[in-house]
Amino acid sequence: MPRVEKPPEPWRSFFAEVDARLAEDVQLHCCGGFVVTQIYGVARTTSGVDFLGVVPNVWGHVTDIGGKRSALHRKHKVYLDAVTVATPPENYEDRLVPMFRGAWPRLTLFALEAHDLTLSKLERNMERDRDDVQQLARAGHLTPEILKERYYSELRPNLPAHEDRHDLTLRLWLESYW
């Protein structure tokens, strides 16, 4: 993975303004299309930065600053979005990938590692999630063995329900993309 110092516009200006408005240090665990495009090089459009967040008590503050209805969103046409429908693997924090290291004084972004990112998409399993997984697999960012092992050891035990459906989704992904 090539190291990217700063994101391209409009993200660069957007994050600089978010950072300037923060009263405390904030870490965001980013997932979704922003990570797929900026870190893993998948060609697709996205206007949101989905994040799981490390500091839940600042989620509202961060999304107020840069969320879908914010002045920054109107200005830059991009936004921050706290994800509510995603269950990442249990130990995902141990594998986070730093994004744009040191680019801003208060704001620190981390990306989910490719396998963890993929597994965080399993529950929702929308068409764009499947497309992202396919592109990550084709680009060589995923191996089926690691995906399967993390699913059974770190994700499946923590899923809220419908384990059989998620087992089927994983099996279909493995059969389709490898």
C-alpha positions, 0 to 999 in steps of 0.5 A: 500500500502506498503511503499517502501524506494528505488526501486530495481535495475536497477532503484535504480542506474539509479535514483541515476545517474539521480539525480547526473546529475540534476542542480535543483530540479525536480519532476516527476509525474510518471504513466504507467507500472513503477507505476503499478509495483512498487507502486501497485504490478502488475506483469509485465515488464517495462523498462520505467518510464512514467511521466507527469512532474511538471516542463515542462521546464526541460522535455527535460533536464530530458529526455536528461539525462535518455531518450531512447537514453541516455548513462544511458539507454544504461548502465541500460537498463531503461529510462525516457519517457515524456508522450504525449498521456495521459490526467489525471483527473483535480485534480490529483495533489491533490492525488499524492502518494510519491514514495521512499521519500527522496531517492535522493537529487534533484529528487522527484518521485510521482505516480498517485493515482490508479483511476487517473492512470487508467483514464490517460490510458483511451484515449490510451486504448491499450491492456497493458492499459486494462491489467493494469486496470484489474489487479488494479481492481482485486487487490482492488486498484480501486472502480467503483464508484470513477472511474466513478465519477472522469471520469465525473467530472474531466476527461471528461470535459477536453478531447480534443475530442471523448467523446462518444468513451471514454464514451464507453471505461469506460463503457466497463471497468466497465462491464468487471472488476466488 
